[in-house]
Amino acid sequence: MISKKLGIVESIVDQNGELDDIRVKINGEIQKAYNYPKITGCINVGDEVVLNTTAVELSLGTGGYHFVISNLNNLESDFTKGGHIMKLRYTPLQIKVDSVEEQESSYHNMIENFSGLDNMPVVVGSLHSMLTPFVASYKRLNQNKRLVYIMTDGAALPIFLSKNVHTLKEKGLIDNTITIGSAFGGEYECINIYTALITAKEVLKADVVFVSMGPGIAGTGTKYGFTGIEQGPILDAVKKLGGMPVSIPRISFADKRDRHQGISHHSITVLKEIVNVDVNLPICEYSADKLDYIKDQVSKNELDTRHNVVYIKNENSKNDLEHFNLKVRSMGRNFEQDKEFFEAASTAAYYITEVYNDSRRENHK
């Protein structure tokens, strides 16, 4: 059931052309809301808007924001993409996009003639908050390499919701974005992960690809009931297409829930039961007690017999973030409060760099 209310726009706190942070008056009370101008049109103070208030009323972790469904003072929108593939299909907000794969696309033949990823590294995260620390470390180490972000539909569907993506693109740290499935708003639109990976390689000439859902994740406390389980099929796709699959383990010692201590049960489930191929699993060399805890998890779940588990010394994550003046937060915690989580993502960048430096040294012997 959708909970809807009418509101009046009281103020516009921030806007970047893709996301408007606004304050609305609902029944005399000022509340927070987001408007996507490309979907629901430009907004002005005094406009009467129809709001979806469901998530806030259920406390679903959207940050206490309502979402504008329609602006009664401006019914026009500016989503200019116009191919034949629909996203948000068969909903009142369905939109048409130019999909890279469709026959009228100038990239159609490049997709058709694809032969392989040539061992291109593809890093797969389970949470959107892994993106920033990975990008910061990778780009500091490889400033001239092309990095492409593929956003799946495992959480937020509009890429516009991600302020991280906006910031990273503004700083030139993400070269291109692709949205797949029902997710939309990337510079390039693809139907699924396979064609998105092909697009990253053939069209965008990526040196490395990062794949994860957008902001948000659904979890139920059950073994298989979480959207991050998508990591498994994505890693399979990377291997199937001839890429180098790299999995970022979800690691935390700040989470109070036992199932997320050390390597989260989410990551263990994916790596032990869901993924069908062997993948590269870089793990940061934490302090002795924490590393022993993680190594015990790796051994008990036989992750080291199924995958290439590599321990990497990495003490640079915070410096990499500060180098680009980037702030991070996950599950409400900042770097200092949950540094092992962010270091896990950063370590994947150091692993990839070491692998390629080693390969270059081998080639020059």
Solvent accessible surface area in square Angstrom, and as a share of the most:
residue,aa,sasa,rsa
1,M,226,1.01
2,I,102,0.52
3,S,27,0.17
4,K,121,0.51
5,K,75,0.32
6,L,97,0.48
7,G,3,0.02
8,I,68,0.35
9,V,1,0.01
10,E,69,0.31
11,S,43,0.28
12,I,54,0.28
13,V,83,0.47
14,D,79,0.41
15,Q,97,0.43
16,N,53,0.27
17,G,48,0.46
18,E,47,0.21
19,L,6,0.03
20,D,2,0.01
21,D,12,0.06
22,I,0,0.00
23,R,51,0.19
24,V,0,0.00
25,K,81,0.34
26,I,6,0.03
27,N,142,0.73
28,G,62,0.59
29,E,104,0.47
30,I,86,0.44
31,Q,46,0.21
32,K,75,0.32
33,A,0,0.00
34,Y,20,0.08
35,N,1,0.00
36,Y,22,0.08
37,P,15,0.09
38,K,62,0.26
39,I,22,0.11
40,T,13,0.07
41,G,2,0.02
42,C,83,0.50
43,I,8,0.04
44,N,91,0.47
45,V,95,0.55
46,G,46,0.45
47,D,14,0.07
48,E,62,0.28
49,V,0,0.00
50,V,30,0.17
51,L,0,0.00
52,N,44,0.22
53,T,1,0.00
54,T,29,0.17
55,A,20,0.16
56,V,45,0.26
57,E,93,0.42
58,L,114,0.57
59,S,97,0.63
60,L,117,0.58
61,G,72,0.69
62,T,53,0.31
63,G,50,0.48
64,G,35,0.33
65,Y,24,0.09
66,H,5,0.02
67,F,46,0.19
68,V,10,0.06
69,I,47,0.24
70,S,31,0.20
71,N,1,0.00
72,L,81,0.40
73,N,99,0.51
74,N,43,0.22
75,L,138,0.69
76,E,131,0.59
77,S,61,0.39
78,D,86,0.45
79,F,34,0.14
80,T,117,0.68
81,K,51,0.22
82,G,39,0.38
83,G,9,0.08
84,H,132,0.59
85,I,41,0.21
86,M,65,0.29
87,K,3,0.01
88,L,31,0.15
89,R,123,0.45
90,Y,202,0.77
91,T,59,0.34
92,P,142,0.89
93,L,70,0.35
94,Q,81,0.36
95,I,22,0.11
96,K,108,0.46
97,V,0,0.00
98,D,79,0.41
99,S,2,0.02
100,V,5,0.03
101,E,23,0.10
102,E,25,0.11
103,Q,149,0.66
104,E,128,0.57
105,S,24,0.16
106,S,101,0.65
107,Y,69,0.26
108,H,45,0.20
109,N,100,0.52
110,M,70,0.31
111,I,22,0.11
112,E,123,0.55
113,N,117,0.60
114,F,37,0.16
115,S,112,0.72
116,G,14,0.13
117,L,0,0.00
118,D,113,0.59
119,N,82,0.42
120,M,9,0.04
121,P,4,0.02
122,V,0,0.00
123,V,0,0.00
124,V,0,0.00
125,G,1,0.01
126,S,3,0.02
127,L,8,0.04
128,H,11,0.05
129,S,19,0.12
130,M,0,0.00
131,L,0,0.00
132,T,4,0.03
133,P,1,0.01
134,F,0,0.00
135,V,0,0.00
136,A,0,0.00
137,S,0,0.00
138,Y,7,0.03
139,K,9,0.04
140,R,105,0.38
141,L,70,0.35
142,N,21,0.11
143,Q,140,0.62
144,N,136,0.70
145,K,74,0.31
146,R,86,0.31
147,L,0,0.00
148,V,0,0.00
149,Y,0,0.00
150,I,0,0.00
151,M,0,0.00
152,T,4,0.02
153,D,61,0.31
154,G,14,0.14
155,A,26,0.20
156,A,15,0.12
157,L,51,0.26
158,P,20,0.12
159,I,11,0.05
160,F,9,0.04
161,L,40,0.20
162,S,3,0.02
163,K,99,0.42
164,N,51,0.26
165,V,6,0.04
166,H,56,0.25
167,T,47,0.27
168,L,1,0.00
169,K,74,0.31
170,E,132,0.59
171,K,86,0.36
172,G,47,0.45
173,L,11,0.05
174,I,6,0.03
175,D,44,0.23
176,N,16,0.08
177,T,2,0.01
178,I,0,0.00
179,T,0,0.00
180,I,11,0.06
181,G,18,0.17
182,S,34,0.22
183,A,0,0.00
184,F,2,0.01
185,G,13,0.12
186,G,1,0.01
187,E,77,0.35
188,Y,47,0.18
189,E,1,0.01
190,C,1,0.00
191,I,83,0.42
192,N,63,0.32
193,I,21,0.10
194,Y,88,0.33
195,T,22,0.13
196,A,0,0.00
197,L,0,0.00
198,I,15,0.08
199,T,0,0.00
200,A,0,0.00
201,K,43,0.18
202,E,39,0.17
203,V,23,0.13
204,L,10,0.05
205,K,122,0.52
206,A,9,0.07
207,D,53,0.28
208,V,0,0.00
209,V,0,0.00
210,F,0,0.00
211,V,0,0.00
212,S,0,0.00
213,M,0,0.00
214,G,0,0.00
215,P,35,0.22
216,G,50,0.48
217,I,47,0.24
218,A,56,0.44
219,G,50,0.48
220,T,97,0.56
221,G,40,0.39
222,T,76,0.44
223,K,99,0.42
224,Y,112,0.43
225,G,29,0.28
226,F,10,0.04
227,T,43,0.25
228,G,0,0.00
229,I,46,0.23
230,E,31,0.14
231,Q,3,0.01
232,G,0,0.00
233,P,75,0.47
234,I,9,0.04
235,L,0,0.00
236,D,25,0.13
237,A,0,0.00
238,V,0,0.00
239,K,82,0.35
240,K,159,0.68
241,L,26,0.13
242,G,37,0.35
243,G,6,0.06
244,M,15,0.07
245,P,4,0.02
246,V,0,0.00
247,S,2,0.01
248,I,0,0.00
249,P,1,0.00
250,R,12,0.04
251,I,0,0.00
252,S,6,0.04
253,F,46,0.19
254,A,23,0.18
255,D,5,0.03
256,K,188,0.80
257,R,97,0.35
258,D,125,0.65
259,R,100,0.37
260,H,6,0.03
261,Q,43,0.19
262,G,0,0.00
263,I,1,0.01
264,S,1,0.00
265,H,35,0.15
266,H,12,0.05
267,S,2,0.01
268,I,26,0.13
269,T,6,0.04
270,V,0,0.00
271,L,2,0.01
272,K,87,0.37
273,E,74,0.33
274,I,44,0.22
275,V,2,0.01
276,N,122,0.62
277,V,36,0.21
278,D,75,0.39
279,V,2,0.01
280,N,21,0.11
281,L,0,0.00
282,P,0,0.00
283,I,1,0.00
284,C,2,0.01
285,E,78,0.35
286,Y,23,0.09
287,S,65,0.42
288,A,79,0.61
289,D,100,0.52
290,K,57,0.24
291,L,24,0.12
292,D,89,0.46
293,Y,103,0.39
294,I,0,0.00
295,K,87,0.37
296,D,67,0.35
297,Q,28,0.12
298,V,4,0.02
299,S,67,0.43
300,K,149,0.63
301,N,27,0.14
302,E,106,0.48
303,L,0,0.00
304,D,76,0.39
305,T,108,0.63
306,R,84,0.31
307,H,11,0.05
308,N,69,0.35
309,V,28,0.16
310,V,42,0.24
311,Y,66,0.25
312,I,8,0.04
313,K,139,0.59
314,N,6,0.03
315,E,131,0.59
316,N,59,0.30
317,S,3,0.02
318,K,86,0.36
319,N,79,0.41
320,D,2,0.01
321,L,6,0.03
322,E,101,0.45
323,H,107,0.48
324,F,40,0.17
325,N,112,0.58
326,L,14,0.07
327,K,173,0.73
328,V,16,0.09
329,R,141,0.51
330,S,7,0.05
331,M,86,0.39
332,G,50,0.48
333,R,50,0.18
334,N,50,0.26
335,F,22,0.09
336,E,109,0.49
337,Q,102,0.45
338,D,3,0.02
339,K,90,0.38
340,E,10,0.05
341,F,5,0.02
342,F,0,0.00
343,E,22,0.10
344,A,0,0.00
345,A,0,0.00
346,S,0,0.00
347,T,0,0.00
348,A,0,0.00
349,A,0,0.00
350,Y,27,0.10
351,Y,13,0.05
352,I,5,0.02
353,T,16,0.09
354,E,82,0.37
355,V,44,0.25
356,Y,71,0.27
357,N,49,0.25
358,D,67,0.35
359,S,44,0.28
360,R,102,0.37
361,R,144,0.52
362,E,102,0.46
363,N,120,0.62
364,H,154,0.69
365,K,189,0.80
